[in-house]
């Protein structure tokens, strides 16, 4: 559908959801649509000069294979291209002349009507945009034995890790909640103490690995294999993915050098759904472990982004002859995990379902919240998505005096279509879920704060503008829901040292008016979208879910508490701390009138990022 607006003419997707890796092409696909970028929504922050990145960069072959650039959504592919062949910021009269701005409904977005930009908008003078720098003609270095393979995300991702970046002894972790952030290069050492990298998770320090399953959306198979310790590198791995057709063929081709890798394709029968779940099942000689996380299995997701995970304790094997109900936790985690795996209807997962039945998961204190594609009625409506969350909050929390003043916070890395106004989904069924506390008949209307990075958050990040490739909020979706942006708050995470590590983590929580206590906390793969969480249909008698998602819910009652105390300084980690390590600063910071949410498919050329570059989608 074509639409004219104050931002020019845009072709609007007919899909309901343009979510994180959701409506965008599945992993390994090229863009199937060309987006019209002729109109300028130009963010115009002060053209302050940022210090260029000075981290040492590992050499890499001059050419990154084109096939490697095809990993992930269209937004991620654009980020890879910008990393490989950046556009430098060059102040010029044609780009920094006086700009007359039209501001939309207080949204903070401005459209230039300068003559120069009109020419660009009409396609008459594209040459006035800064040119992409040609690849450096430097001669290729002879590849040495220990040199890493080419990065599909550009050479700047090869930033040296400090010697102590990977753990050589059992890491000092807070085992109370088992919620961990990923390590981030470029931070003060203390902010990685108690955080984990994928190499740490797969380390022999946590068990002698026999087999594993990797559920994910986006895979770089060669890189993934290298993260396993050498002694486990040939152990069987099952990849659970949602790719189809050409994308599936490319994924299988990636694995050709690795005969120990097998595949399981998740069924995606509803349009615009994705396999977005991110989970590891790890089977050891000593037992079994589950890791539920927010990171894709690509290098870019594990180095300079804020990510999170829940890592289970080591589950021991049950004695032979144990009953079918043995090894269950008070949160029914075992039953729910088995039910989630059974929803795939995949023969490849049957042996894993049997293995889980043979282990003792009773130590688990979190609740599993999954989404699986389908249309559900009756009691099945509460099995998945936000109605599953609503049921758990109804059954396992209690009303709180003055709860109408307890804000709900949602934090995510992508946004689907919410409808023409807030009542269509966000302030209707989804708000009712997020504000449920026990069996109270009250339906309070507390503040709702949504955390999503602004353009300036991305511009000043460790990765610079290419960090926005993992924040794929499109202009096609954004311009249909300007009402949503009044909810937005900045990404600030000074308490965890991660203000400049853009979030790919997704968290939802209910916090006290003074921001010191939590009624509950959820970490999940689910972004802010109906595809992920589900949407009611047929006069609320049916719920439709498009995607696979997975997360864990922390409820104080499972920890014999009334509320969780927010930990003021989560780093360095202390095993004695009883506070909950919220990954961002509280209270959140509301957008100023000048702030704009990051939109991935429009240009930002008025100020350089941390690497001296601009963002010009092509």
N, C-alpha and C positions, 0 to 999 in steps of 0.2 A: 504494500500500500504506500502510495506517495503522499507526502504531506508537506505543505508550506508552513513555515513558522518564521519568527523573527530571526531564526538562526539559518535561514535559507531553506532549500528544498532537500528533504532527506527521504530515503526509502525505508519504510518501517517494516521490521520483521513481523510476520504474522504469528510468530510463536508467543506464548505467554511468558516465557522465561528465557532471559539471556544471562544465564547464571554462570558462575566461575568457570569451569571447564564444561558448561552444561549445554547451552544451545550452540556454543562455538564448536568447531569441528573436533571430533574425538582425536585422541593421541595418535600422532603420526600422519594426520591428514593435512593437505594444503588447503588454503582458503577456497571455499566454493563460491563465495560472493566477493565482488569488489565493492568496497565502501566508498561512497562519494565524500571526499574530504574537502570539497571546494569551499565550503563555508568555514569561517574562522570563529570558533569560540576560543578567544585567546585569553589565557590567564596572563595577567600582567603584574607579576610581583616586582618589587624593586630590583633593578638589574645589578644587584650586589654581586661582587666577585667572590666566588667560593674557592676555598683552597682545593687545588686538584688533588686527586688521590696520589699518595706517594708510596703506597705499598709495593714491595717488590713483586714482580710478575714473572711467573715461570715461562720459559720459552715454549712455544708450541708450533707445530707446522703451520706455514703461512696460510694454507687453505684449509678451512673447515669443510668436511664433506657436506654437500648440499643435503643429502639424506638426513644428516644429523640435525639440520635446521628445521626439520619437519616434525619435531617432537612437540606435542602439546597443542594448545588452542591457538587461534590466529593471533591473539594478543601476545602469547609467549613467543610465537615465531617472529613477530615484529621486534620484540625485545632482543631476541637472538641476533637478528640482522643489525639492530642498532649497536649491540655490543661489538659485533664483528667489524662493522663499517660505520662508525659514529659520525654524526654531523656536528661540527664544532660551532660554538656560539661566536658569531661575528657581528658586533654592533654595526649597523649601517643606517643611513637615513631612510632607506626603504622599509626598514623593519622597526625603527624606534622613533618615527615621527610622531607628531601629536595625534593622539587617538581619541576620538569621540566615542563614548560608551553608552550603550543602552543596557540598563540593568533589568533583569527579568524578575519581577515579583519578589524582590529582596533576596533572590537566590545567590547573588554575588557573581553571576556569570555575565560577561560583557561581550558584546559583538562590536567589532571595529567597523567603522564605515569610511575609513581613510581611502583615498584614491588607490594607493598601492595595493591595499588588501582587496579592494573591489576587483582589481585586475586579476589577482590571484583567484578570488572567488569565482570569477567568470572564466577562468582557465586561459586568460590572455597573456599572463606574464609570470608563469611559474618559474621562469629563470631567475626572478628576483629573490626566490627563497635560497637560503644557503645551500651550497652543493655538498653532497656526500663526499667525504674524502676518498680518493682512490686508495685501494689497498697498498700498503707499504711495499716497495719493490725490493725489500731486503732479501738477501739470498737465504734459501732454506738451510736450516741447521741439520747436520747429520743427526738422526735420531739415536739417542743413547738408550742403554738398557733400561734405566729406571724412569725414563721420561713418560709422563702421563699421556694418555691418548688425547686426540683433539677434543676440546669441549664443544658440545653443540650450542653452548650459550656464550661463546666468545672468550677471548683469552683473558679478559679481566676477571673471570671467575677463578683463574689460577693464581689466587693470592696465597702467598706462603702461610701455612699454618704454623703457629709457634710449636716448639718441640714438645711442649706439654699439652698440646691440643687434644691428643688422643690419650686415653687412660692406659696406664701400664700396670696399675693395681686396681683393686676393687674401688670404684669411685665412692666418694663421700656423698651419700644421697639421703634425702629426707624420705624415709620409708613410710611415714604416717599416711600420706595421701597418695603417694606414688604418681604424682603429677609432675612432669619434668618439661622444661623448655629445651629446645635444641641449642647446641653451641653455635656461636656466631663469631666469625673471624673479625678482627679489628676492634674488639672490645677490651676493656681492662680485664685482666686475668680473673679477678674475683667474680665477674658476672658469668663466667663459664664454669665456676666451681659448683658442681652439683647439677650442671646441665649435661646433656648427652648428645653425641653424634651417632650416626647410624653404625659406624665402626665399633663404637662402644656397646651399642645394643646387641650387635652380633658377636661380640668378643667372647672368647673362651672363659673369661672371668665370670660370665653369667651362666655357663653350662657347656657341655660337650655336645655340639649340635649333630643331629642325625639327618633330619629333614626339615624343610620349612615351606610355608605358603606365604606368598606376597599378594595381598589384595590391593589394587591401586587403580588410579585413573591414567597416570602418565609414567612411562617407563623408559629409561635408558639402560638397556640390558647389560651392555658392556661395563658401564660404570657400576651398576648394581652388583655384578659378579665380583668386581674388585673390592667391594666393601666387606665381603665375607673374608674372614681370616684365611690365610693360605691353607691351613689344615682342614677347613670346612668348604673350600671353594668348589669341590666336586660333589658335595652332598646334594641329593635331589631337591629341586626347587619347583613348586607349582605356582604359576602365575595366573591369577584370576583377574580378568580384564573385561572391558566392554566394547572393544574395537570390532569393527565389521569391515568386510570387503577389503579395499586397498589398505586401510589402516591396519587391519589384522594381518594382511600379507607382509606389511613392512615390519610389524612387531615380530612375527615368526622369523622373518629374515634376519633381524637383529640377533636372534638366539641361535642361528645356525652353527656358530663356532662352539656352542655349549650344549653338548648332548645330555647333560643332566637336567636341563630345563624342559618342563612340560607346560601345557596351557589349558586353561579352563575359561571358556567364554561365557560371561554372564548374559542371561537373556534380557533383552531390552525391547519389550513389545509395545511400549507406549512412546509416541513421538517425543523427541527432545529430552528423553531421559538419558542419564549417563551412569556408568559404574564409578561412583565417586568415593566409595568406601576406601579407607586406607588402614590396613591392618596386617600384622604379621602373626602367623601361628608358628611357634618354634618348638620342635620336638627334640628333646635332649636324651642322652643316656640317663640323666638324673631325674627327668620329669618333663614338664610341658609349661610353656609360657605364652601369654597373649600380649601383644602390643597394639594399642589403638592410637592412631596418630593423625596429624594433619598434613604431613609432607608427602609429596609425590616422590617416586623413586628416580629422581634426576638430581644431578649435582647442585643445580641452582637452588634447590629447595632446602639444602642442608648447610649452607654456609653464611649467607648474609640476610636471612629472613627470620622473623620471629615465628617459630613453630612450637607446637606442644605435643605431648604424648602422655598416655597412661600406660605404664608397664606393670603387668601383673607380678605378683610373687611367683616363685617357682612352685608349680603345682605338682605334688608327688603322685606317684601311681597308687591307685587303690589296691588293697589286698584282693587276691583272686577270690571270686565268688561273692563280691560285694553286690548289694541290691542295686536296682536301677536308679533309685533315688539317692544313693550314697554320693558324698562329695559335693552336695549342693550348698550354696552360701545363703545367708539370711536375705540376700537381695535377689535370689533366684537367677544369678548370673549364668550358671551352667545351663539351666533350662532355656534361658533366653538366647544364649549363644548357639545352642544346638538348633533352636527354632530358626534363628537367622540363617545359619548355614543350610538348613533344610530348604529354605525358601529359594535357593538357587536351582533346586531340582537337578543337580549336577552329579553324575556318577563319580567324577574325579574327586569330589569332596567326601564321598561315603567313608573311605578309610580314615579320614580325619575326624569325622563325626564319631566313629567307633573309638578312636584314640581318646577323644575328649571324654567320652563316657567312662573310660577306664582310669580317669585321673580325679584327684580330690581338689575341687575348686572352692572349698568351703571358706578359705581365708578372704575371699573377695568381698569388698565393702562398697563397691560402686554398682549402679544400675546400668544396664545396657539399653541404649535407645537407638534403634535402627530404622531405616526406611528401605522398603523394597517395592519395586514397581507393581502397580495393580490398582484395581478399584475394589474397595472393601465396604461391606455392609454389616449391620448388626454388631455383634461383639467383636468381630474382626477389625472394626474401625479403630479400636484402641490398641491394636497390636503394633502399629508403625507410626512414624512421623510425630507431628506435634500433638496428636491426640494420645499417643503413648506417653509423651511427657506430661500432658494434662492429667492422665490417670495416675501416674506416679506421684505427682504433686498433690493430688486430691487424697490419695490413700496414705501417704507417708510424710506429710508435713502438717503443721498446725497453724491456725489463724494467729496473727500477731497483732497486738494492740497498735492502732495507728498505721496499719499496713498500707493505707492509701498514700502514705508519705514515703514508702519504701520503693525507690526507683527500680525499674527493670533496665538492664543494660544488655544490648546485643552487639557483638563485635564480629566482623566477618570480612572477607576479602572480595566478595562479589555480590551483586544485587540483581535479582530477577524483576520482572514486571509485576508491580504491586496493584495495578488498576488505576482508574482515573482519579480516585480519591482514597483517603485512608480507610474508609469504612468497608471497602471492597474485600480486604483480607487482613491487612496489618492491624488496624484498630478494631477489627471484628474478631474473627475466630482465633487469629494468632495471639492477639493481646489477651483474649480470655484465657488461653493456655498459659501464657507467661505470668499472668497475675493470679493464678490459682494457688491458694494456700489452704490446704486442708479442706474440710467439709463445710466451710462457711458459705452461707447463702449470699453474702455480700459480694458485689461485683465492683470493687473500687477501680478508680481510674488514676493509677499512679503515674508519675513521670516516666517516659520511655526515652532512654538515651541510646542512640545508635552510633557506634564507633566505626568510622571508615576514613582512610587517609585522604587528606586534602592534596591539592596539586603541590603545595609547598612541602608537605611531608615527604612526598615522593622525590621532589627535586633535590632536597637536601639529604636524602638517604645515602646509605653506604653504597648502594648500587647506582644511584642517580635515577634518571628517567626510566631506564630499562626495568627497574623494580616494578613499574606500572604494568609490565606485561603479565604479572600475576594478580593484577587487580582489574579484571576485564569488565568493568561497568561501561557499557557502550552509550554513545550519544543517542542512538535510536531508542534505547530504554529510558535514559535519563530525561529526555525532553518531554516524555509522556507523563512524568510524575514529579514535577517540580515541587509539589506539595511535600514530598518525602524529605527534601533537603533541610527543612526546618528542624528535623530530628538529629541532624548530623553533629558529631563531635570528633575532634582531632585524634590522631594516633599519637599519644605521648606515653612513654614507658621509661621514664628516668629511674624509677624504683628498681627495674630489672636491667637497666643499662641498654635498653633496646629501642629507644626513641627513633634511632636512625636505621633500624633493621625492620623493614616494612613487614606488616603482619600477613602471613598466610594462615595463621591460626584462626579458629572460629570458636568463640566462647559466648555463653549467655549466662546471666546471673541475676539474682535479686539481692539488693544491698540496702542496708539501713540508711536513714536520712543523714547520719553523720559519716557514712561510708566506712564504718569500722567493723560491721558484722554482715555476714552473708546468710541468707535463708536457704540458698542452694547455688550450685555452680555446675555448669555443663561445658565440656570440651568435646568438639564434634567436627566431622567433615562438612556439616550442613551449613551452607551460606544462607543469606536472607532471600529465600525464593520458595514459591509454591511447589516447584519441581522437587525440591529437597524435602520440604516439610509436609507436603500434602495440602489439598484444598477441598473443602466440602462441596458437594454437588447434590442435585435432586432434593432441594429443600432440606439440606443437612442430613439426609438419610444415607449418604454415601460419601466416602472420601477417596480421592484419586491421588496417587503418589507416582511420580515419574522415574525417580532415580534411586539408586542404592546409596545409602549414607550410613555412617556409624559413629557413635559417640558414647561417652560415659557420663552419668549424672552422679554428682556428689550430694547426698542429703545428710544433714547433721544427725538425724536419728540413727543412721547406720554406724555412726561413730560415737554414739551415746552422748551427743551434744544437742543443745537447743538451737544454736547458731554456730557458724564458723567465724572465728576472729580473723580479720584481714591482717596478714603479716606485713608489717611496715617496711621491712628491709629483707626481701627474700634471698639476697646474695650478700656475702657467701653463704651457702646452705649450712644450716645447723640441724643435726639430727634430733636435737632436743626441742626444736620449735614446734609449737602446736598451732601456729597461725597458718592460714591458707595463703599460698603464694599466687595472688592475682597477677597476671602477666603485664598489666598496664597500670597507669597512675589513676588513683581515685582522689577526689571526684574528677570525672572527665571534663575536658575543656571544650566548650561549645564553639562551633565555627564563628568567626568574626564576619562582619558584612563583606569583607574582601576575600574570604576563603571560598574555594570552590572544590567540590569533590573531584577526585581524579577520574577522568574519562579517558579511556585508552586510545580511542581512534580519532582524536583531533590533535592538531599540532600545538606544541608549547615552545615558542621560539623567542620569548621576550627576556628570558634570563637563563643563564647556564646552570646545569646541575653540578654535582660535586666533582664530575670529571670534565667539566668545561664544555659539555655537549648540550644540544637541544633535542627536541622530540618532534620529528616530522614524519607522520605515517605516510606510507607510499603505496 
